[in-house]
Amino acid sequence: QVQLVESGGGLVQAGGSLRLSCAASRSIFSGEMMGWYRQAPGNQRELVGTITTSGITNYAYASPVKGRFTISRDNAKNTWYLQMNSLNPEDTGVYYCNLKRVGWAVNYWGQGTQVTVSS
């Protein structure tokens, strides 16, 4: 079982920035996808984007976060990040990190971290 521990959420004013971190309890292997999802109140969980161990990022198509959010990783620390800039109240929600490998029994979730953006 892989443990994912998130940190970095909180309360921020509109226009501000936050950086979320997700630390895994083991090394991230080639072929695994490190991702970020978010769930706004009353909405389904939605993909923000993913990153591979080689640094290739893929952001959700037509996502409202494109251009404002950036995913990065530090393989040596088994950690990936979500840098969020120009936050607005619509970004409020619980943010989850995910580690997945399609076709394998690898699909782990962090506990979620609350991000609240005040207007």
DRENMILO-947309 format. One record per residue (C-alpha): residue in one letter; x, y, z. Coordinates in Angstrom, 3 decimals, always signed. Each point is the difference from the previous one (the first is absolute). Example, Ala and Ser with C-alpha at 12.3 -4.5 7.8 and 13.67 -1.06 7.14 Angstrom:
# DRENMILO-947309
+------+----------+----------+----------+
: type :        u :        v :        w :
+------+----------+----------+----------+
:    a :  +12.300 :   -4.500 :   +7.800 :
:    s :   +1.370 :   +3.440 :   -0.660 :
+------+----------+----------+----------+
END
This chain:
# DRENMILO-947309
+------+----------+----------+----------+
: type :        u :        v :        w :
+------+----------+----------+----------+
:    q :   +0.000 :   +0.000 :   +0.000 :
:    v :   +1.308 :   +3.409 :   -0.961 :
:    q :   -0.663 :   +2.975 :   +2.237 :
:    l :   -0.416 :   +3.431 :   -1.563 :
:    v :   +0.227 :   +2.952 :   +2.375 :
:    e :   -1.162 :   +3.383 :   -1.202 :
:    s :   +0.847 :   +3.379 :   +1.410 :
:    g :   -0.231 :   +3.666 :   -0.888 :
:    g :   -3.703 :   +0.738 :   -0.088 :
:    g :   -1.606 :   +2.889 :   +1.805 :
:    l :   -1.824 :   +3.276 :   -0.299 :
:    v :   +1.175 :   +2.573 :   -2.508 :
:    q :   -1.427 :   +3.179 :   -1.482 :
:    a :   -0.983 :   +0.205 :   -3.628 :
:    g :   +3.038 :   +0.659 :   -2.164 :
:    g :   +2.295 :   -1.787 :   +2.409 :
:    s :   +2.064 :   -3.158 :   -0.347 :
:    l :   +0.392 :   -3.332 :   +1.748 :
:    r :   +2.242 :   -2.994 :   -0.557 :
:    l :   -1.241 :   -3.441 :   +0.855 :
:    s :   +2.339 :   -2.913 :   +0.593 :
:    c :   -0.584 :   -3.729 :   -0.139 :
:    a :   +2.593 :   -2.311 :   +1.500 :
:    a :   -0.092 :   -3.713 :   -0.770 :
:    s :   +1.230 :   -2.678 :   +2.378 :
:    r :   +2.073 :   -1.689 :   -2.699 :
:    s :   +1.821 :   +0.862 :   -3.182 :
:    i :   -2.017 :   +0.888 :   -3.052 :
:    f :   +0.642 :   -2.439 :   -2.821 :
:    s :   +0.209 :   +0.639 :   -3.693 :
:    g :   -3.433 :   -0.465 :   -1.545 :
:    e :   -1.830 :   +1.358 :   +3.022 :
:    m :   -1.984 :   +3.201 :   -0.256 :
:    m :   -0.005 :   +2.570 :   +2.776 :
:    g :   -3.142 :   +2.040 :   -0.090 :
:    w :   -2.067 :   +2.687 :   +1.623 :
:    y :   -3.785 :   +0.069 :   +0.185 :
:    r :   -2.377 :   +2.405 :   +1.622 :
:    q :   -3.551 :   -0.158 :   +1.251 :
:    a :   -2.031 :   +3.147 :   +0.439 :
:    p :   -3.011 :   -0.028 :   +2.329 :
:    g :   -2.886 :   -1.825 :   -1.658 :
:    n :   +2.105 :   -1.048 :   -2.970 :
:    q :   +1.714 :   -3.178 :   -1.091 :
:    r :   +3.702 :   -0.445 :   +0.365 :
:    e :   +1.752 :   +1.265 :   -3.108 :
:    l :   +3.466 :   -0.406 :   -1.396 :
:    v :   +2.339 :   +2.966 :   +0.182 :
:    g :   +2.965 :   -1.660 :   -1.667 :
:    t :   +2.711 :   -2.607 :   +0.179 :
:    i :   +3.760 :   -0.281 :   -0.216 :
:    t :   +2.301 :   -2.895 :   -0.753 :
:    t :   +3.337 :   -0.840 :   +1.580 :
:    s :   +1.659 :   +1.487 :   -3.074 :
:    g :   -1.837 :   +3.276 :   +0.539 :
:    i :   -2.579 :   -0.191 :   -2.757 :
:    t :   -3.114 :   +1.860 :   +1.096 :
:    n :   -3.533 :   -0.314 :   -1.260 :
:    y :   -2.679 :   +2.411 :   +1.120 :
:    a :   -3.692 :   -0.695 :   -0.287 :
:    y :   -1.326 :   +1.183 :   -3.337 :
:    a :   -1.753 :   +3.366 :   +0.108 :
:    s :   +0.532 :   +0.064 :   +3.740 :
:    p :   -0.510 :   +3.391 :   +1.612 :
:    v :   +3.310 :   -0.451 :   +1.782 :
:    k :   +2.117 :   -0.080 :   -3.143 :
:    g :   +2.611 :   +2.717 :   +0.067 :
:    r :   -0.431 :   +0.594 :   +3.714 :
:    f :   +0.921 :   -3.350 :   +1.512 :
:    t :   +3.275 :   -1.849 :   -0.485 :
:    i :   +0.870 :   -3.551 :   +0.979 :
:    s :   +3.581 :   -0.956 :   +0.761 :
:    r :   +1.796 :   -2.818 :   +1.745 :
:    d :   +3.136 :   -0.846 :   +1.941 :
:    n :   +0.770 :   -3.648 :   -0.655 :
:    a :   +2.698 :   -0.082 :   +2.660 :
:    k :   -2.563 :   +0.999 :   +2.632 :
:    n :   -2.828 :   -2.161 :   -1.380 :
:    t :   -2.022 :   +3.189 :   -0.030 :
:    w :   -2.034 :   +1.948 :   -2.508 :
:    y :   -1.432 :   +3.460 :   +0.193 :
:    l :   -2.868 :   +2.144 :   -1.182 :
:    q :   +0.881 :   +3.662 :   -0.279 :
:    m :   -3.180 :   +2.049 :   -0.150 :
:    n :   +0.135 :   +3.645 :   -1.022 :
:    s :   -2.642 :   +2.660 :   -0.586 :
:    l :   -2.429 :   -1.918 :   +2.160 :
:    n :   -3.671 :   +0.906 :   -0.119 :
:    p :   -2.975 :   -1.094 :   +2.114 :
:    e :   -0.954 :   -2.613 :   -2.622 :
:    d :   +3.214 :   -1.836 :   +0.872 :
:    t :   -1.319 :   -0.730 :   +3.481 :
:    g :   -0.240 :   -3.686 :   +0.765 :
:    v :   +1.791 :   -3.052 :   +1.253 :
:    y :   +3.103 :   -0.870 :   -1.966 :
:    y :   +1.146 :   -3.601 :   -0.230 :
:    c :   +3.201 :   -1.480 :   -1.276 :
:    n :   -0.003 :   -3.320 :   -1.806 :
:    l :   +2.536 :   -2.586 :   -1.031 :
:    k :   -1.093 :   -2.290 :   -2.788 :
:    r :   +1.270 :   -2.427 :   -2.563 :
:    v :   -2.525 :   -0.964 :   -2.627 :
:    g :   -0.509 :   -3.768 :   -0.249 :
:    w :   +1.785 :   -0.659 :   +3.272 :
:    a :   -1.325 :   -0.215 :   +3.558 :
:    v :   +1.365 :   +3.456 :   +0.708 :
:    n :   -2.576 :   +2.623 :   +0.866 :
:    y :   +0.603 :   +1.841 :   +3.230 :
:    w :   -1.466 :   +3.204 :   +1.398 :
:    g :   +1.119 :   +2.578 :   +2.466 :
:    q :   -2.257 :   +1.019 :   +2.860 :
:    g :   -0.936 :   +3.275 :   -1.652 :
:    t :   +0.845 :   +3.527 :   +0.995 :
:    q :   -2.439 :   +2.894 :   +0.193 :
:    v :   +0.623 :   +3.089 :   -2.095 :
:    t :   -2.239 :   +2.968 :   +0.680 :
:    v :   +0.237 :   +3.173 :   -2.059 :
:    s :   -1.764 :   +3.043 :   +1.374 :
:    s :   -1.223 :   +2.831 :   -2.178 :
+------+----------+----------+----------+
END
